[in-house]
Amino acid sequence: MAFKILQEGRGLNAVYQGSCNYCKCVFEFNKEDIKSECYDQRERYNVIYLECPHCKRSIGIEERIVRYE
């Protein structure tokens, strides 16, 4: 018997959204763009470190997934 998809599932690749504290650029990015990440125990969320696509500064932002592709 062959598989028959009755309803498409959601994508597996997370798309994140962030904004730069320096130039105020708002952007989306994927897991491949992340330089490093760590869990902030005091604030209780993941902090993602990456380079702003506009001003090229290194920034740290709260992890926020907006959709899956």
C-alpha positions in Angstrom: 0.0 0.0 0.0 1.3 3.5 -0.9 1.0 6.5 1.4 -1.7 9.0 0.7 -1.4 12.4 2.4 -4.8 13.6 3.6 -3.6 16.9 5.0 -0.2 18.6 4.6 1.8 19.1 7.8 3.5 22.3 8.7 7.1 22.9 7.6 10.0 21.8 9.6 12.2 24.9 9.2 11.5 27.7 11.8 11.5 31.3 10.7 12.5 33.8 13.4 11.9 37.5 13.7 14.1 40.0 15.3 15.1 43.7 15.4 18.4 45.5 15.9 18.8 47.7 18.9 21.3 50.0 17.0 19.7 50.7 13.6 16.1 49.5 14.4 16.1 47.2 11.4 13.3 44.5 11.7 14.2 41.3 9.9 13.4 37.5 9.6 16.1 34.8 9.6 16.5 31.0 9.8 18.5 28.7 12.0 21.5 28.9 9.6 21.9 32.6 10.3 22.4 32.1 14.1 26.0 32.5 15.4 25.3 31.1 18.9 22.5 30.9 21.4 22.1 30.4 25.2 19.4 30.2 27.7 19.0 33.2 30.0 18.0 31.7 33.3 17.1 35.0 34.9 14.8 36.1 32.1 13.8 32.5 31.2 14.1 32.6 27.4 16.7 31.7 24.8 19.0 34.5 23.6 20.1 34.3 20.0 23.3 36.0 18.8 23.7 36.9 15.1 24.8 39.7 12.8 22.3 42.5 11.9 21.7 42.2 8.1 21.7 46.0 7.8 24.4 47.5 10.0 26.4 44.3 10.4 26.7 44.7 14.2 26.7 41.6 16.5 23.4 41.6 18.4 21.6 39.3 20.9 17.8 39.0 20.7 15.1 36.9 22.4 14.2 33.8 20.4 10.8 34.3 18.7 9.5 31.9 16.1 7.0 33.5 13.8 6.2 30.5 11.4 7.5 27.3 9.9 8.4 26.8 6.3 
